[in-house]
Amino acid sequence: MSEKPKVVKLSEEHIPEAWYNVLPDLPKPLEPPLHPATRQPVGPDDLAPLFPMGLIEQEVSGERYIEIPAEVREIYKIWRPTSLVRATRLEEYLQTPARIYFKNEGESPAGSHKPNTAVAQAYYNKKEGVRKLTTETGAGQWGSALSMGCNFFGLELQVFMVRSSFQQKPYRRVLMETWGAKVQPSPSEMTETGRKILEKYPDTPGSLGIAISEAIELAVQGDDVKYSLGSVLNHVLLHQTVIGLEAKKAFEVIDDYPDMVIGCVGGGSNFGGTALPFVKEKVDGSDIRIIAVEPTSCPTLTGGRFEYDFGDIAEMTPLLLMYTLGHDFVPPASHAGGLRYHGDSPIVSLLVKEGIIEARAYHQVEVFEAAVTFARTEGFIPAPETSHAVKAAIDEAVKCRESGESKCIFFNFSGHGYLDLSAYDDYLAGKLNDV
């Protein structure tokens, strides 16, 4: 076995000073978002009711690197840089010659990668005089992260949490409320969108598309209220690139480098933040493999259509060119709540369309089997979303065992599962089914 360290922990000065913007390095330009009424490209004024201008400028910026504000870097120091960990015990268990590494984003106070953009978005909103934010959340990772970010900058927050996850994960709600947010199960009686859906489908499990509509409806009613999105959009993926940038620096320290980069994908934030810093070399001809993993219950990249679609069920968002299952698609209630989104990031979608990124989907039970294997070897209990990346890493390591190749496998451990134990309870009791 290699004598490389088990854990690579960079020091504070290695926190990136700038986010990496992939837009200049894409194989072809992104098609613009379209206005929901006119079907014409949207401009900054069209987005101003929803987002502060600082984030709108980042959404369309052509600059390769965008400086991270000092106030944001100072808060990042609470948990960044996160550890790059060699999964040696998992390697031994699998009897693989592969070298498996994971970036432990579960080290953040909110337990996931989401604070990387939550803190940044709260900062830019506060800077422009916003008083309150609204948002949606699936499993609660994003809602809890934004609750923490808003708390740091003195902003109010209203969260609409997908009903199935609200019921499955009560302690996520408690986490959000501890940081000062207000949380409603979605669909709710607070909005016209929610009331219409409840009247027609009173037993609906909800969806991120519904929750987004509710959050936007509430946001546009106040001049000092804005909307915040935890995935999909360019500026969100931009903020998350601290993950991949730190990983590249850590691999330099140990003189190793990934042959493949793996992440789970719902809307694309943690996957994009992990993979995008590696994309340019792939576009330039490197044979590095970049693998996006999603649930078969919501197979956006592997079963969706590449076309313009709305980001929400009420058709209030701009139309984005992306892989989509249809904005009225309501996925079944699975434990991977953070991956239950009908669409995907336009950046990630384009890279899949162009063959830069591979996409695959897994069933729920096999994902939890991989999660338990990881927990019993490496000790960390992964969130159901994270477990999709774990499953793919294990599969690739087994292929290396069969071929005898010693490849370097890197995946993002995008969040821990300590507030998802009801899902593990179902799995261990044999009650978990594929959906």
C-alpha positions, -999 to +999 in steps of 0.1 A: +000+000+000+011+035-007+027+056+021+007+087+010-011+102+040-046+091+049-059+126+053-046+157+034-056+189+053-046+221+037-040+253+057-062+284+057-040+302+031-050+275+006-086+285+007-091+297-029-089+335-034-111+333-065-139+311-078-134+294-111-158+303-139-160+276-165-180+296-190-150+308-210-137+271-212-169+254-224-167+235-257-194+259-270-213+289-255-244+283-234-277+293-250-293+322-231-322+319-207-355+329-222-382+352-207-412+331-197-436+355-215-418+367-246-394+337-252-367+363-258-333+362-241-335+376-206-315+406-195-303+418-161-335+439-156-356+407-160-337+389-132-335+419-109-368+411-091-353+378-080-315+383-075-291+410-064-271+425-093-238+411-079-251+376-085-267+385-119-233+398-131-217+365-120-243+345-139-232+359-172-196+368-165-169+359-191-141+363-165-123+330-158-117+338-122-139+359-099-125+371-066-140+358-034-149+387-011-129+389+021-161+386+043-170+353+026-135+339+029-135+348+066-166+327+071-152+299+049-124+296+075-149+280+099-147+248+079-125+253+049-103+238+035-121+205+038-101+173+041-091+151+011-093+116+025-077+084+011-103+056+015-077+030+024-100+007+044-125+007+015-097-002-009-086-031+013-122-044+016-127-042-022-092-058-028-087-032-055-054-017-068-073+016-073-066+046-051-099+060-038-100+096-025-130+117-013-133+154-004-152+155+029-177+184+024-196+170+054-172+189+076-191+221+072-214+232+101-245+224+080-231+190+072-228+194+034-213+214+005-242+238+004-227+266+026-201+273-001-228+292-021-252+299+008-227+322+025-218+339-007-255+345-017-264+358+017-234+382+015-243+397-019-280+401-009-270+418+023-246+441+005-275+454-017-299+460+011-320+429+009-339+422+042-354+387+035-347+357+013-371+330+002-360+296-010-369+259-016-352+228-003-355+191-010-338+170+017-331+201+037-293+204+030-298+236+011-324+251+034-302+245+064-271+259+047-289+291+037-304+294+072-268+295+085-257+319+058-286+343+065-280+341+102-244+352+097-255+383+077-287+391+096-312+382+069-347+367+074-354+335+056-386+316+045-379+280+034-404+259+014-394+223+020-407+195-002-434+178+017-421+142+015-387+153+029-404+175+055-421+144+068-390+121+064-364+145+079-379+165+108-345+173+122-336+192+091-365+216+100-351+219+135-317+227+121-331+255+100-352+269+128-322+268+151-304+292+127-335+314+127-354+304+095-391+298+091-400+265+073-432+254+055-439+220+039-445+225+002-471+227-013-484+250+014-514+273+021-491+304+021-491+308-017-516+307-045-495+281-063-495+259-032-533+262-026-541+253-062-520+222-061-533+211-027-568+215-039-562+193-069-537+169-054-541+169-016-518+139-011-490+150-033-455+143-020-444+177-034-415+185-056-387+210-060-405+225-089-435+232-067-414+246-039-395+269-063-428+283-075-439+291-040-406+307-030-406+329-062-442+339-057-434+351-022-402+368-032-417+390-060-442+405-035-416+427-017-390+452-029-365+442-002-372+404-006-352+382-030-351+346-040-322+323-035-315+291-054-292+263-042-283+247-075-287+248-113-277+284-120-242+294-132-234+315-101-243+287-078-219+263-095-193+290-096-193+294-058-190+256-054-157+254-073-138+259-041-143+221-038-125+212-070-099+239-066-089+227-031-089+191-043-064+200-071-041+217-046-043+187-022-035+163-050-004+184-058+007+180-022+006+142-024+018+140-060-012+121-072-040+130-097-075+117-105-081+094-135-118+100-128-139+125-109-173+114-096-202+133-080-239+129-074-262+152-094-296+166-088-295+202-100-257+201-104-242+222-076-219+198-057-211+179-089-203+210-108-182+225-080-162+193-079-159+186-116-157+219-133-121+228-122-112+196-141-132+203-172-108+224-191-082+197-193-109+173-205-120+198-232-083+201-241-080+164-247-071+148-214-085+113-209-097+121-174-133+107-169-159+129-153-190+109-140-223+123-129-246+100-109-283+103-104-312+082-090-333+061-115-364+076-098-355+110-112-332+103-142-329+138-156-295+133-175-300+097-184-337+098-193-346+134-199-349+156-230-324+183-239-346+213-245-358+246-231-380+242-200-391+261-170-374+255-136-407+254-117-442+240-120-460+274-122-438+286-152-425+316-133-388+311-140-369+318-172-367+289-196-333+272-195-318+249-221-311+217-201-319+181-197-354+179-183-381+154-174-407+182-178-414+209-153-447+193-142-429+160-133-434+150-097-408+123-088-418+096-063-408+101-027-373+086-023-348+092+004-324+110-020-346+141-016-318+165-028-317+147-062-354+149-069-353+177-095-369+176-130-341+196-146-304+201-144-278+228-146-274+242-182-236+239-177-237+203-167-264+195-193-242+210-221-212+190-210-232+158-210-246+166-244-211+173-257-197+140-243-174+157-218-193+143-188-207+107-185-240+102-167-254+071-150-283+063-127-287+039-098-316+023-079-322+033-043-314-001-026-281-006-043-271+029-033-278+022+003-259-011+001-229+009-011-234+035+017-234+008+044-202-007+029-186+028+031-198+034+066-184+000+078-150+006+063-144+043+064-167+052+094-185+081+079-222+077+072-230+093+039-262+112+031-284+093+006-274+118-021-237+114-014-242+076-015-248+077-053-212+089-057-200+063-033-218+036-053-201+048-085-167+049-069-171+014-056-182+001-090-151+017-107-128+003-080-142-032-086-135-027-124-099-019-115-097-051-094-109-071-124-086-053-149-056-050-125-054-012-132-042+011-104-064+041-112-070+072-090-107+076-082-118+109-067-154+116-055-171+143-036-185+133-002-211+160-005-228+156+029-231+133+059-262+112+067-265+118+104-299+135+099-310+108+074-310+078+098-346+070+092-336+060+057-309+037+071-334+024+095-357+014+066-328-001+047-315-022+077-350-034+084-355-045+048-383-020+042-365+001+015-378-005-020-366+007-054-389+034-067 
